[in-house]
Amino acid sequence: MSHGGDREDEVRRMLDGPHPQVPADLARRAAERGSGMLRRRLFARRLMLLVACAAVVAFTVWAMAAHPWQVPPAETTPSQGW
């Protein structure tokens, strides 16, 4: 025998009972909190985009100055006495 019936009865009693009062300004506070979260998320997204662009520019400047794709010159010369 499952205890699902007991749990259902308990949930029904809880839902049928008196409901607590909801604060009158709950919707306004929720909207303010949500807009604040959206502003912070937008700021973080823009900051990450700015950091990514700065990294691309820094890498490009380094690559143009260092030429990492070229083979470095040999530091020793081959001997001529073969």
Buried (B, 14 or more C-beta within 10 A) or exposed (E): EEEEEEEEEEEEEEEEEEEEEEEEEEEEEEEEEEEEEEEEEEEEEEEEEEEEEEEEEEEEEEEEEEEEEEEEEEEEEEEEEE
